[in-house]
Amino acid sequence: MKIALAYSGGLDTSVILKWLRETYNCPVVTFAADIGQEEELDGLPAKAKATGASKHYTLDLVDEFARDFIYPMMRANTLYENQYFLGTSIARPLIAKAHIDVARREKCTHLAHGATGKGNDQCRFELTFAALAPDLGIIAPWRDAKFRAEFPGRTEMIDYCREHKINIEASAKKPYSMDRNLLHISYEAGILEDPWFDPTSPENKGMFKLSVSPEDAPDQAEYVELDFVNGDCVAVNGKKLSPAGVMRMLNALGGKHGIGRVDLVENRFVGMKSRGVYQTPGGAILLHAHRQAESLTLDRDLEHLRDSLIPKYGELVYYGFWFAPEREALQALIDKSQENVTATVRLKLYKGNIITVGRKSPVSLYDANIASMEGVKSSYNPDDATGFIRLQGLRLRARHAAQTGPTAGKKKSSKAKG
């Protein structure tokens, strides 16, 4: 038996690493995915080995994350429940895929993770395992009754770490759970479990790392231009950038102006409601600009069809079905819809607001002559609207006649027998 553990170095996975070594008495290889956590990855190899790992991998997946996961999702204008930018959700299938790669390289027999038994991540990881590596065993300590009996809460976990000389000082001080990547930071649990709790108050706002509060943002608005080709942003302010480069630049701009904060109570896949607080500065700008690029270049009925699929696409990402056939089929339709989404969008950023101030495209479907109210000649003839409206109203006139005709509303009378 040999285990590959997804490892962050935080309280949970530090305890789990030691517990796996003691419980299964077999080698444990740890793995961390660099998807833009920045300083959170510092010192992981040494800490993992000190805690019992036989080997540690930290894989740089930032470019792949932006190119193959964030960008395809942004082409779909995806939100979950109309608010959540899916920053944690979209990272999980990539992490799970890389987890499998490490396990194969090290000839591991089992995959282990530290996702809780109440959360969405256990579904996202294990559904990816099912799609890509159903032959590997899965160890989920938080669904093990013996593990939960030994560690019913954070106090017991902290005591365990102190007993085994595992450094978890930073984790112990945080009164909430935090997850960071290139797309966002999420906060949940702890002090945030009360949906009435205000994390933006002066005494709490230090929690936010990616953005200033809107009231502390600059008093001067800032303009930014995004260039799109085939639905993907390829340049910011005229500077060509990779997908990861775009995300970094937009994160800096959005964070400076207090953009992309979301506080919501969401419906988890496992059935419960959960309060989450999110910062997605670059993602908020990118999605807004993409919508504006489409407004010039996307056919009306195609846009409406794609939009009708956003809730389903968002659910698939949120639940963990990235590698499912229905997500792949939806992606094919979405990518086809983006073939002519090539445009430049100009935005104004100001105190938490994204304000559209211009858009242009070499393949624009907008015809100023057709749209003009100034009597300009074009291929549109207002006389044609008479027949168009009359045909559109046919069923409405028929309904009115049926409801107001001479027999409408009359009931057949009958005499009771007996």
N, C-alpha and C positions, 0 to 999 in steps of 0.2 A: 504494500500500500504506500502511495506517495501522494501528497496533497499540494495543490496550487491554491494559494489564498490571495484574494483581492485585498490589498493592504494599504491603508491610508496613514498609519502611524498614530491615529487618534485613539481615544479611550477604548472604544469597542474592539477595533481590530487588534490593538495591542494585547488586550485580554484574551481575545480569541486565538491569536497566534500561540501564546503560551499554553492555553487550555488544550488546543489541538495536539501540541507536542506531548503534553502530559496524558491526555486521554487516549490517543491512538498510537503513541510511541513509534512514530514513523517520520521520515523527512517531510518538512513543510517548506515549499518554495513560495516566497512572497512576490507579489507583482503590484506595481502602481502604474497607472496610466497618466502621463503628463498631457492633460488636455487644457492647460492654461491656469493651473492653480497657483502659479508663481512661487512665492516663498514657502508655501505649505509643503513643498516636496523636499525642502532642505534637510539633509541629514538622515533621510529614510533608509538607505542601505545599511548604514552603521547601526541604526536603531533596530532594524529588522533582525540583523544577525545577532545583536546583543540579546534580543528577546527570544531567540531560538530558531530563526530561519536558517535553513541549510544553504540557501542562495536567494538573492534578491534581484529583481529586474525593475527598472524604471524606463518605460518606453515613451519616446517622444511621439505623440499622436496628434499634436496641435494642428498641423497642416491637413491631415486626413480628416480630423474632426470638422474643421471649417469647410473643406471642399466637398466631402462626401456625406456629411450629415446635416450641418447647419444650413448650407446653401440649398440642397434639395428641399428641405422643410420650408425655407423662406420662399421658394418659388410657389409654394402652395398657400402663402399668407397664413400660416397655421397658428392658431391660438386654441388652447383648450378652455372650454366654457367661456369663450369670448374675452378672456383676460390673461391667462397664463401663457408666457412665451416658450414654455417647455424646455427650459435650459437644462434641468436635471434629466428629464425624460429622454431627450435626444442623445445625451452622452452615454447612457447605460448600454445600448446595444454595441457601441464601439468598444467600451471597456470590456464587455463580456466576450466579444470576438477576440480581442487581444489576450484576454485571460485564457481562452481556449488555445491560442497560439503558443503561449508560454507553457501550458500544460502538455501540449503535444511535444514541444521541444525538449522538455524535461522528462517525458515519459511518465507523467503523473496519471494516477488512476481516478482521482477525485478532484472536484472543484469545490472550494469553500468560499463563502462570502459572509459579510457581517450585516447584511440587511435585516431589519427587524421583521418580526412576524406580523406586524400590523401595517406595514408600509407597502408602497408600490414597487420599490426597487427589487424585492424578492421575486416579484412577477417578471419584471423587465430582464433581470439577469437569467432567470431559469427558463423563460420562454426563448431567449436567445440560445441558451445551452441546448434546449430541445430541438431547435431548428438547425444548429450547426454541429453539435457534438452529443447526440443522445446516448452514446455508448459510455460516457464518463459519469461516474457517480457524483452526487451532490451532497454536500454537508452544509446545513444551515443551522448553526448553533442556537439562534434565537427561536427556532422551532423545536428545540430539544428540551424536554421537560427537566432533565437533569441539569442542563446549563442554566435554565431560568431559575431553578431552585437554588443553585449556588450563587447566582448573580441577580437577585430580584430588583436591584436598583443601582444607581450610580455610586452610592456610598460603598457598597460591597465591591464594586469593580475598582474603585480608587484604592480601597484598602488592599485588594489583591495586588495591584500594581506596586504599591509601596512595599508590600511583603516581598515581592520578587524584584524589587529595585528597577522597575520599568518607569522611565520618565514620561509622565503624562500631565505635567504641571499646567501647560496651556489648555489642554482639554478640560481639566478639572475646574478651571476658572470660568469657563463659558456657560452661562445659564440658558443656553439654547444650542440647537444643532445647526451647523453651517456646512454648505456644500458649494464649492466654487469651481468654475471652469471658464473657458474663453467667452461663453455666451452670457453667463450670469453668475450671481451668488444667490443662494436660497437660504432662508432661515426658518426653522420650525422647532416645535417642542419647547420644553422648559417654560420660561416666562411668556412665551407666545401662545401657549395653549388656551389662554383666556382671550377670546376674540374681541373683548372690549379693551384690552391692553394697548396702549399707544406707544409704539416703538420710536415715533418721531419726536417725542418730547425732549426738551434739552438734556435731561438726565439719561436718556436712553439712546439718543441719536448717534452716539459713537459706534453703535453696532454696524452702521452702514460703511462699507469699504470702497465701493465702486463709484459712488456718486455723492455729491453734496446735496443737502436738502434744497428744494426750490427757493425757499426764502433766503438762503445763503448764497445762491448762484449769482453770477455777475449781473449788474444792472444794465449792461450793454449786450444787446442781442448779437449773435454770431451767425453768419451765413455759411452754408456748406453745399457743395454740389456733388451729386453722385451720378456716375455714368454706368448704365446698364447695357449689357449685350446678352441677348437670348435669356433674359430674366435674371442674370447674375450681375451683381455690382463688380465692376472691374477697375474702377478708379474713383478716388475721392479728391475733390478740388484739383482735378486734372492730373493727379499723380497715379500712375498705374500701380496696382497692388495685388498681391495674392489674396485669396479669401481670408486667410488668417490675418494678413496685413490690414485688410479692410476692417475686420472686426476689432483689431487693436486700436486703429485710428478712431473709429466711431465710438468705441468704449470711452476713449479719452475725451472726445468732444461731448458725448452725452453725459458722462460723469461730471464734467465741468459745469454743465448747465442743469443738473438735477433731473435728468430725463430717465424714464424707464422704470420707475418704482411702482410696484404692484403689491397690494395687500388684499388677500382674498381668502374666503373659506371655500375650499374645493371639494369635489366628490372623488374620493380615492377609488381605485379599481376594486379593492377588497370590500367596499361597501360603506365605510364610515366617512364622515366629513372631517376635514382637517384644515387648520389655519396655516397659511404660508405667507411669508413676506419675501419679495423678490426684487433684485436690481438687475435690469437688463438694458443698460443704456444704449449700447451699440445695436442690439437686436431691435429695439423699439424704433430707432432711426431707420434701420435697414428695411424693416417691414413697411413702415409708413412710406418711404420713398419708392419701394417696389410697387405699392398700390398706385402711386401717382404715375409711375412709368406705364403701368397697365392701362390707366385711364385713357391714355392717348393711343395705345397700340393694340389693345385686345378687343376682339369682336364681342359685341354685347352678349349674344346668346352663349358663346363659349365662356365668357367671364361668369355669367350667371350659373352655368353648369358647374364650372370649377368651384365657385363659391358654395354651391349646394353640397359639395363634397368635403368642405373644410371641417365641419364637425366630425365626420367619420374619420378623416385623415388624422385629425387631432387626437381622437380617441385611440387610434391605433398606435400613435407615438406614445401617448401617455400610458397606455396599458402595457406596452412592451412588445407589440407585434411588428417591429420594424422589419424583421426578416420573414414576414408572413406573405403569402402570395397576393392577398388583397391589397396590401400596402404597395407592393411592387407594381401591381396593375394600375393602381391609382397614380403612382409616380410616373408611369409611362404616359398616361393621359395628361398629367400636369406638365411634364417636360415638353410634350408636343405643343401644348398651349403657349409655351414660352418662346417659340421659335422666332417671333417677330417683336418680342418685348425688348426693344433696343431704344434707349432714350436717356436724356439727361434731366435730372430733377434738382431743383434748387429749393433748399429749405432754410428757414430761420429758426434758430434754437434760442429759447428765452425762458428762463425760470420754470423748467419742467415741461414746457410746451414745445411741440414740433409744429411749425407753421409752414404750410406750402406756399411758396411765392413764385414758382415758375416751373414749367416743364416743356421739353421740346424733343422731337424725334424725327429722324430722317425717313421713318416709315409710319408716320402718324396717320391715324384714321380720321383725325379731326380736320374737317374742311371748313375754313372760315367763311367761304362764300355760301355754303349750304346753311351753316349755323347763323349767319348774320340776320339781324332784324332790320337792316337798312335798305332793303329792296334790291340787293345785289342779285344779278342773274346767276342761276346755277342749275344743276340737274334736278333740283327739287322744285316741283310745281305744287303750290299750295292747293290748287284745285283738286289734286289727287286725294287730298285728305278727306274730302266729302264722302267719297265712296268707301274709303278705308274705315272711317269712323262709323258709317252706316252699317257695314258688315260686322264690325266689332260689337255694335250695339244690338245686333239681331236677337241674340239669345236673351238680352235684358228686356227688349220689347215683348218678346214671346212670354217671358215670365210674368211681366206686368199684366199682359192680357189674360193670362190664366188665373191670376190672383184677383183681378178686378172685373172680370166678365160677368154676364147675367147670372150664371150659376155658381159663381165663386162664393165660398163661405156658407152655402146652403147645405143643410144636413137632411138626409132622408129621415122622415118621421116614421115611427113604427109604434104600434100599440102593443102594450104588454098583454100577453095571453095568460089565462089562468082563472 
